[in-house]
Structures are given as C-alpha cells and as structure tokens.
C-alpha cells in the first residue's frame, strides 16, 4: 500500500459513521501490543541496511520525509476515509496544496474555469501568477452554470470551485458542475474548507479533487498550518510527484497535531453548526444588521440546495452592518469573545473584516463582483456557549450607529 492511500478493500470502514472514522480512521484496528497514539516520526531521513533496500524504500514513506513519512501516512489515510476518496496528501499550507495541484495537472497553454467567489489568495494565484506560465483562467459567476458551460474551451483542463464560498457563503451545485466537466474530460476541484467532510463530501457528487486548508477545522485549535488534497489514485500520484519536487511537505510533528485535531472533528463541527445557526438567526433579527449570509438560515435563497449537499450549515457566517466600513471596523474592535484575528475553524471564535484580511490582496473591482463590501464582517463561530457569544455580539452592535428598516438573509 502506498504512503498516502488507505485500503479500500477494508470492508470494516464502510460500516463506520463519520464520527467513528474521525477518531479511528487511518489506524490498524487489529488487536496488538503497541502505542494507542500514532508515534511522531520526527526524522528527516531513514536508515537502511543495504543499497537494495535503499532502492525499495524510495517509493515508501520511510525514505526521506520530503517524499513521505509514517506520521503523514496515518493522517492522509484518515482524511481519505473521511472524504470517501482513494487517497489524500498533506501539504505545508492550504495555498501550497492549491498551487502544487494546479502546477502538477496543468501546463502552458491550458485553461481553467474558476468561480469568482473564492479565497483571495486563490484568485491572486489564478489571475496574477498563472498567466506568467501561460495558463489562462476564466472567472464565472458562482451559481450561473450556463456561464460555466460557455467558458469551457478545448484546452480547459480544470474547473476550480469553492463551496461554501468565502466570505459570502454561496453554495455550489456540485453534481451539476461535475456533470458539465465529465463529457470534456475536465478535472474538477473544490475548496471544501468551510464545510469539512462532516458536513459535505464532494466526491459523492462526482468531484475529482477535494481541497482543504487543514489549518482550519481539521486542526481545530489554530496551532498549525496545513493543506490537504484528497481524490482519485491517479491524480493524487501525479500531485505527489510534484509535491516531492517543489518540497511543500508538512512537518511530522505538525502532522501529529493534525491527527489529534481530527479525532475531535465531528463533535466540534456539530457544536460549530449549532452555534452558527443560532447566531445567524439572532443577527437576522437585529436592527443594526443589513444582511446575513448563512446557508442554513431559513430565508437563504440556496437553503434547499445547501440542505441537499450539506449535513450542517458550518461554523462560518458573514453579515453586513447597516452603516459604513468604519462602523464595521468599530463593531469588530468592540468584541471580546470574538478575537480580532485572521483565519477560521478553531475552537475560539474569531472576527475579521474580509476587505483587510482574506480578500485584501485582490482588487476592489474583483471584491465588488464578489459582493465583498467594506461593511461585511466575517465570523468564525467557535464552540463557546452560544448565549455568551450572542451577548458579546449584542454589546458590540451598540457601537454601530446606523439603523436599518429591512434585513435580508442570503
């Protein structure tokens, strides 16, 4: 079995629910004498007894850690089980996962179709870096699938998606996009960071590659940086060769921390889901809130689709204060339980203003097309008691001077 694969012939895992897979995935369940916790193989290289063994070791996870590592293998196997894919790979960061994957699968002269509503770093790479390599990207409206179809060219090799989107929480009909791509032999990849495999498994809808910033929910404690790609054997093997060359491999100790985070993923996500929905409902009824973005909110225009493709609404929500960009900043600075910090997905609640954090690196024109305004506030809802979080939000909204006559939920 290769370093980054789980064993699809193990019929036992098919009977396990995600909660069990999160805790026990990637591990040998046979009775044995040994450590319960996966050891940290904190080593750069591995010793062999002769040159024949050296050659055999090259394709294993016990050759050189840039190629792979036994600690990585357990985490990658656990993630593949959770996503329902053949295999998975770890990377040094989420952006490293995206960039390495695209560089592995595309060449000069190729074409990408991508949503407008994606993480700012992804937009920057697609629009500013790839043209230097002769790779063109056409950006389309996220939920206008006729635009996706019209954008496909003979040289289109990849459709890049994100669902739910950052930061406006739009939902993509994954099965519809997969059906558009398949007749053309186009690879589909979705950034599923906001959802996690507890809430959404894109492979079930025909998506080829699932990407995560493992820094977020997989880790869950805001203490490591990690990227993840999960998908078919052939694609993962190609990406692995490129990862080995570019060198974006995760440190073994960080991989061990990631494994520890995965064990509590299901229970954390359940609390994230519950807290965020309660907060979305609170904000939707507040006079100083203009609009709320949360996929499971009752008035969200895509709620039916969200409930079809997701098991829970997730821990992320955004909203626009009824006022100016300065009012939004004043609100964010007035919070106490919501820490003013970039990133998301940890047990601690965080608040950011996307125009100065996640989407600061792209143009104002691009942000406008995405609906990212100066008044938009993004919340990463943690696992604290929801009543305390709502009280904190209520206090901070006092700092917003404007009032509203109408609240939209979308």
Phi and psi in degrees as a GROMACS rama.xvg file:
@    title "Ramachandran Plot"
@    xaxis  label "Phi"
@    yaxis  label "Psi"
@TYPE xy
-75.6562  164.556  UNK-2
-58.6763  -32.8812  UNK-3
-112.108  15.7762  UNK-4
-108.912  149.964  UNK-5
-102.104  167.097  UNK-6
-89.9998  106.083  UNK-7
-69.5792  -14.4441  UNK-8
-84.2244  -6.54896  UNK-9
-76.4871  97.8707  UNK-10
-68.2187  -17.8942  UNK-11
-61.6548  -39.9889  UNK-12
-66.3462  -23.8922  UNK-13
-66.5499  -23.4439  UNK-14
-87.0328  -9.76319  UNK-15
-86.6752  141.416  UNK-16
-82.2224  163.995  UNK-17
-55.7802  -35.4842  UNK-18
-61.4026  -38.4897  UNK-19
-75.2758  -41.0606  UNK-20
-59.978  -37.8509  UNK-21
-62.0177  -38.4864  UNK-22
-82.2409  -40.5592  UNK-23
-112.437  -3.05904  UNK-24
-61.2388  143.958  UNK-25
80.9161  -1.3318  UNK-26
-110.94  156.481  UNK-27
-82.0069  118.586  UNK-28
-88.8304  0.56761  UNK-29
-66.6745  146.277  UNK-30
-63.5373  135.062  UNK-31
-162.836  164.314  UNK-32
-96.1821  123.823  UNK-33
166.796  179.804  UNK-34
-72.3988  141.967  UNK-35
-72.3234  -44.2838  UNK-36
-81.4285  140.931  UNK-37
-61.8355  128.913  UNK-38
-66.8304  154.329  UNK-39
-92.167  114.895  UNK-40
-88.3971  77.2951  UNK-41
-83.0698  74.4558  UNK-42
-144.759  146.54  UNK-43
-83.4214  -31.7007  UNK-44
-142.504  170.466  UNK-45
-130.262  139.212  UNK-46
-82.6442  143.472  UNK-47
-127.587  165.507  UNK-48
-93.9261  -22.6035  UNK-49
-157.461  175.295  UNK-50
-70.332  -32.0347  UNK-51
-61.0962  -44.2212  UNK-52
-66.9044  -34.0199  UNK-53
-58.5813  -43.7804  UNK-54
-65.9663  -40.6077  UNK-55
-66.0902  -34.466  UNK-56
-72.1754  -20.4117  UNK-57
-55.4741  -36.3558  UNK-58
-96.1646  14.7033  UNK-59
-111.997  -177.161  UNK-60
-93.6842  16.4913  UNK-61
-129.815  51.5404  UNK-62
-118.838  -61.2233  UNK-63
-159.41  132.953  UNK-64
-64.5943  -21.5235  UNK-65
-63.4957  -27.3517  UNK-66
-85.1267  -31.9881  UNK-67
164.286  171.682  UNK-68
-161.118  141.759  UNK-69
-57.0317  -33.358  UNK-70
-66.5351  -41.3786  UNK-71
-58.3685  -43.1469  UNK-72
-59.2026  -42.7523  UNK-73
-64.8629  -44.5361  UNK-74
-64.4578  -42.7816  UNK-75
-64.1623  -39.4259  UNK-76
-65.8344  -40.7776  UNK-77
-62.6277  -41.6668  UNK-78
-67.3867  -42.2557  UNK-79
-60.4661  -40.4035  UNK-80
-62.6287  -45.2961  UNK-81
-63.0419  -38.3736  UNK-82
-83.3701  -14.3979  UNK-83
70.6305  35.9984  UNK-84
-115.689  170.651  UNK-85
-67.0304  -39.7946  UNK-86
-158.606  171.238  UNK-87
-150.191  160.884  UNK-88
-136.143  144.066  UNK-89
-99.5717  149.79  UNK-90
-135.399  168.373  UNK-91
-69.3195  -22.0879  UNK-92
-161.886  167.316  UNK-93
-62.2126  -44.5127  UNK-94
-63.8896  -33.9967  UNK-95
-64.9529  -35.2651  UNK-96
-64.5428  -44.4674  UNK-97
-66.1117  -50.4642  UNK-98
-66.7686  -41.1768  UNK-99
-65.1218  -41.4492  UNK-100
-62.1733  -46.3609  UNK-101
-65.9572  -41.6672  UNK-102
-66.8258  -28.1556  UNK-103
-72.9297  -34.8385  UNK-104
-100.94  -16.1412  UNK-105
-121.951  159.774  UNK-106
-137.345  172.359  UNK-107
-55.7063  133.238  UNK-108
98.2976  -10.9067  UNK-109
-83.4545  167.701  UNK-110
-134.547  143.79  UNK-111
-121.285  141.069  UNK-112
-106.811  127.938  UNK-113
-136.919  148.59  UNK-114
-64.872  153.164  UNK-115
-70.5463  -37.8106  UNK-116
-85.4673  82.8434  UNK-117
-139.498  168.368  UNK-118
-54.4702  141.273  UNK-119
-58.3032  -36.9872  UNK-120
-64.557  -37.0592  UNK-121
-66.3512  -43.4691  UNK-122
-58.3336  -44.0917  UNK-123
-62.6594  -43.2854  UNK-124
-64.4671  -44.1713  UNK-125
-68.315  -39.295  UNK-126
-93.6717  -24.9909  UNK-127
-112.91  -32.086  UNK-128
-95.0652  -45.9237  UNK-129
-63.4246  -34.3023  UNK-130
-57.4309  -28.9321  UNK-131
-64.3321  -23.9132  UNK-132
-99.9383  5.26766  UNK-133
81.2296  22.2541  UNK-134
-111.654  122.74  UNK-135
-100.386  146.46  UNK-136
-125.011  133.79  UNK-137
-106.524  122.365  UNK-138
-93.024  134.852  UNK-139
-127.142  158.008  UNK-140
-63.8347  137.487  UNK-141
-57.5002  -43.1274  UNK-142
-108.139  12.9121  UNK-143
-100.393  90.4334  UNK-144
-74.6009  -20.3506  UNK-145
-64.1922  -35.3274  UNK-146
-65.5583  -40.0488  UNK-147
-57.1104  -47.7976  UNK-148
-63.8589  -43.3883  UNK-149
-68.6363  -26.9293  UNK-150
-77.0286  -17.2678  UNK-151
-67.7139  130.594  UNK-152
-118.538  169.069  UNK-153
-58.2819  -28.3269  UNK-154
-98.5556  12.6986  UNK-155
-72.8033  124.891  UNK-156
-115.089  -17.4768  UNK-157
-147.127  138.542  UNK-158
-112.826  119.48  UNK-159
-104.255  124.53  UNK-160
-122.895  166.999  UNK-161
-148.554  129.069  UNK-162
-158.973  127.171  UNK-163
-61.3781  154.563  UNK-164
-83.3892  155.711  UNK-165
-107.566  117.542  UNK-166
-113.535  11.1252  UNK-167
-97.6418  6.33713  UNK-168
56.3083  40.0525  UNK-169
-78.8379  153.687  UNK-170
-113.68  135.372  UNK-171
-99.5608  137.356  UNK-172
-77.8446  91.3845  UNK-173
-62.659  -40.7063  UNK-174
-63.6366  -36.9756  UNK-175
-66.5549  -43.2253  UNK-176
-67.9012  -40.6085  UNK-177
-59.9535  -39.3551  UNK-178
-67.9012  -33.0653  UNK-179
-66.2326  -38.7144  UNK-180
-78.9855  -36.6807  UNK-181
-57.262  -46.3544  UNK-182
-61.8149  -22.2252  UNK-183
-96.6489  -0.943876  UNK-184
67.8281  28.5696  UNK-185
-89.7497  134.793  UNK-186
-76.5354  137.047  UNK-187
-110.712  137.93  UNK-188
-135.248  134.464  UNK-189
-124.977  135.17  UNK-190
-82.7152  109.043  UNK-191
-109.098  25.2619  UNK-192
-56.325  -46.6415  UNK-193
-64.8117  -29.7776  UNK-194
-84.0517  -44.0642  UNK-195
66.7097  157.523  UNK-196
-69.0919  -10.9561  UNK-197
-70.673  -37.0988  UNK-198
-95.9572  -22.9543  UNK-199
-157.078  133.407  UNK-200
-124.388  91.7938  UNK-201
-58.4843  -29.1684  UNK-202
-60.6078  -28.2453  UNK-203
-66.1645  -19.3224  UNK-204
-103.073  7.85875  UNK-205
96.3388  7.41708  UNK-206
-75.5063  136.452  UNK-207
-77.424  -43.0366  UNK-208
-130.075  136.14  UNK-209
-116.931  123.364  UNK-210
-110.088  144.15  UNK-211
-137.304  144.979  UNK-212
-83.2819  99.4803  UNK-213
-65.5049  -12.7819  UNK-214
-54.1035  -30.3468  UNK-215
-86.6215  -108.247  UNK-216
-70.5975  -35.6113  UNK-217
-59.3233  -45.8855  UNK-218
-69.9829  -56.1752  UNK-219
81.3701  -4.03712  UNK-220
-132.174  12.641  UNK-221
54.447  38.6955  UNK-222
-127.487  10.2113  UNK-223
-152.664  163.711  UNK-224
-116.215  132.567  UNK-225
-159.258  145.624  UNK-226
-122.603  153.126  UNK-227
-137.892  137.787  UNK-228
-129.443  130.971  UNK-229
-127.996  144.119  UNK-230
172.387  -154.589  UNK-231
-70.6101  153.506  UNK-232
-52.9163  -49.8552  UNK-233
-65.3161  -41.0664  UNK-234
-67.6635  -43.5033  UNK-235
-63.7143  -37.8554  UNK-236
-64.8011  -42.0135  UNK-237
-63.1599  -43.7756  UNK-238
-65.4831  -37.1502  UNK-239
-61.0541  -41.9348  UNK-240
-59.8445  -40.3793  UNK-241
-71.2726  -39.6178  UNK-242
-59.0539  -40.8055  UNK-243
-61.2151  -39.6262  UNK-244
-72.2738  -45.56  UNK-245
-77.0086  -25.4145  UNK-246
86.6509  16.6902  UNK-247
-84.8415  56.1157  UNK-248
-94.1676  143.976  UNK-249
-75.7139  147.354  UNK-250
-70.6502  140.173  UNK-251
-58.2356  -37.559  UNK-252
-66.2925  -39.3595  UNK-253
-65.109  -36.153  UNK-254
-63.9179  -36.2854  UNK-255
-66.8397  -41.3684  UNK-256
-61.8235  -38.7144  UNK-257
-60.8977  -44.7441  UNK-258
-58.2174  -41.4043  UNK-259
-64.5118  -38.2118  UNK-260
-65.9353  -39.6141  UNK-261
-60.2788  -34.0297  UNK-262
-59.0941  -28.7296  UNK-263
-106.492  10.7151  UNK-264
-57.1875  -48.2565  UNK-265
-63.6268  -44.2708  UNK-266
-71.7064  -33.4604  UNK-267
-67.1693  -45.6927  UNK-268
-62.0786  -37.3162  UNK-269
-58.2323  -44.3184  UNK-270
-69.129  -40.3385  UNK-271
-55.9913  -47.1015  UNK-272
-57.7866  -48.6339  UNK-273
-64.6253  -46.0034  UNK-274
-64.9804  -44.18  UNK-275
-65.9705  -39.0916  UNK-276
-64.2704  -43.1706  UNK-277
-61.0596  -41.7011  UNK-278
-69.7539  -38.6667  UNK-279
-59.7552  -42.1169  UNK-280
-65.3018  -39.9827  UNK-281
-62.9378  -48.7564  UNK-282
-65.4439  -36.2886  UNK-283
-62.2768  -25.4676  UNK-284
-98.5058  7.89537  UNK-285
-94.1562  138.061  UNK-286
-68.0974  -19.4868  UNK-287
-101.831  15.2337  UNK-288
-117.143  127.729  UNK-289
-86.5999  -40.8402  UNK-290
-156.576  142.191  UNK-291
-120.06  138.096  UNK-292
-116.615  107.627  UNK-293
-154.882  124.769  UNK-294
-64.1364  -27.265  UNK-295
-97.4992  5.51485  UNK-296
-64.8726  143.258  UNK-297
-59.5016  -33.04  UNK-298
-98.3464  8.0828  UNK-299
-64.6621  129.286  UNK-300
-62.3175  -20.4882  UNK-301
-110.071  20.6257  UNK-302
-57.7466  -42.6467  UNK-303
-60.8975  -44.3302  UNK-304
-65.701  -42.2756  UNK-305
-57.8818  -42.874  UNK-306
-73.8344  -18.0928  UNK-307
-79.4671  -39.9047  UNK-308
-99.7016  -13.0886  UNK-309
-125.487  148.706  UNK-310
-90.4691  -18.1543  UNK-311
-155.604  160.537  UNK-312
-78.4382  -10.6828  UNK-313
89.0326  176.773  UNK-314
-101.194  6.21724  UNK-315
-106.519  137.216  UNK-316
-149.393  155.265  UNK-317
-130.113  157.593  UNK-318
-155.647  156.797  UNK-319
-104.288  127.691  UNK-320
-73.5996  149.07  UNK-321
-85.3314  86.4416  UNK-322
174.475  -146.384  UNK-323
-103.215  174.264  UNK-324
-60.5805  -33.7461  UNK-325
-66.0343  -35.6724  UNK-326
-63.7409  -40.4153  UNK-327
-63.017  -41.8775  UNK-328
-66.7282  -38.8576  UNK-329
-63.142  -40.2719  UNK-330
-60.5926  -50.9092  UNK-331
-60.537  -38.2282  UNK-332
-74.5462  -15.828  UNK-333
-90.2707  -8.80917  UNK-334
-76.7049  153.502  UNK-335
-117.189  -48.9452  UNK-336
-76.2422  -30.7722  UNK-337
-86.5995  107.97  UNK-338
-75.3982  135.115  UNK-339
-78.3116  98.9713  UNK-340
-162.644  148.263  UNK-341
-71.6476  175.165  UNK-342
82.2786  -173.318  UNK-343
-171.36  173.198  UNK-344
86.6556  1.91767  UNK-345
-91.8681  177.101  UNK-346
-69.2403  -23.0846  UNK-347
-88.6662  138.256  UNK-348
-74.435  137.597  UNK-349
-127.366  156.234  UNK-350
-133.021  138.927  UNK-351
-140.71  160.969  UNK-352
-107.689  106.89  UNK-353
-54.2778  -32.3685  UNK-354
-66.5307  -17.7792  UNK-355
-114.261  2.89087  UNK-356
-129.563  -93.7534  UNK-357
-63.5319  -25.1326  UNK-358
-123.2  20.6461  UNK-359
-71.2521  -25.2549  UNK-360
-84.3837  -0.0674479  UNK-361
-112.915  165.547  UNK-362
-71.4439  158.333  UNK-363
-61.3191  -34.68  UNK-364
-64.7386  -42.6585  UNK-365
-64.2748  -41.6027  UNK-366
-62.6048  -39.9642  UNK-367
-61.8416  -41.5747  UNK-368
-64.9884  -27.7804  UNK-369
-86.5726  -9.16981  UNK-370
80.4937  20.4679  UNK-371
-92.3386  99.4595  UNK-372
-97.6853  169.167  UNK-373
-67.8498  -21.9502  UNK-374
-85.8165  -5.13231  UNK-375
-79.267  129.172  UNK-376
-116.042  133.834  UNK-377
-110.83  130.005  UNK-378
-111.74  131.503  UNK-379
-101.638  104.662  UNK-380
-81.871  122.574  UNK-381
-86.2748  -156.811  UNK-382
-110.363  16.3344  UNK-383
-65.4275  173.216  UNK-384
-66.904  130.591  UNK-385
-63.7645  -32.3411  UNK-386
-64.8554  -36.1853  UNK-387
-68.0281  -38.7023  UNK-388
-65.5869  -43.1414  UNK-389
-64.2664  -40.0395  UNK-390
-61.7953  -38.2644  UNK-391
-65.4323  -43.1175  UNK-392
-63.6934  -41.3278  UNK-393
-60.8924  -44.1804  UNK-394
-62.0731  -42.6323  UNK-395
-70.7578  -31.2927  UNK-396
-66.488  -20.5243  UNK-397
-60.0381  -27.9747  UNK-398
-74.3707  -13.3129  UNK-399
-89.3065  118.895  UNK-400
-78.6686  -28.3041  UNK-401
-78.9099  157.018  UNK-402
-120.748  162.797  UNK-403
-125.416  152.487  UNK-404
-99.5508  -17.143  UNK-405
-149.053  133.914  UNK-406
-113.999  128.702  UNK-407
-104.216  144.166  UNK-408
-117.859  125.049  UNK-409
